[in-house]
Amino acid sequence: MINYSDDDQLARSLQEGDVLAQEAYFERFQVRIIKFAMRKGFPFHDAEDIAQDALARGVAIIGSFIPGTEMIRWLNGIAYNFMRQRWSEQKAHPSTALNEAAENEASRQFTDQVSPAQLKQLGRLWAKTLAYMIWAGQPDLHECRPTPILRQNDRC
């Protein structure tokens, strides 16, 4: 039995295309990356997008993961690059930044009322959908929406 709580074994399983490893990967790291992005000032929905992008990118470049390091640090680096991209977009379009302050406050209030277990539940369906789309070779992750039941022949 594979121990998905070990970063090195998880990385090897992801490289081999193990679907259960992808599901464990998304479940294990999604909430942590969302919280990391929210601590950097992003509202919940943006933090969730950043987490999904970072996790999908992490699977795509899992070969660059160095065994013996912490996967969360590696993923936070990937997420931080997505955050830098968003910050530069905000600088290019400052009018959208005014609405961000109100969204940030609403997100903080939301996460104060929601437990980590509830956040994990909210993201579980989306994580499974992303894991399936990566496994199925879905080309564009942004055009897909989560589906309640995932089967091999389902498409977005």
Buried (B, 14 or more C-beta within 10 A) or exposed (E): EBEBEEBBBBBBBBEEEBBEBBBBBBBBBBBBBBBBBBEBBBBBEBBBBBBBBBBBBBBEEBEEBEEEEEBBEBBBEBBBEBBEEBBEEEEEEEEEEEEBEEBBEEBBEBBEEBEEEEBBEBBBEBBBBBBBBBBBEBEEBEEBEBBEEBEEEEEB
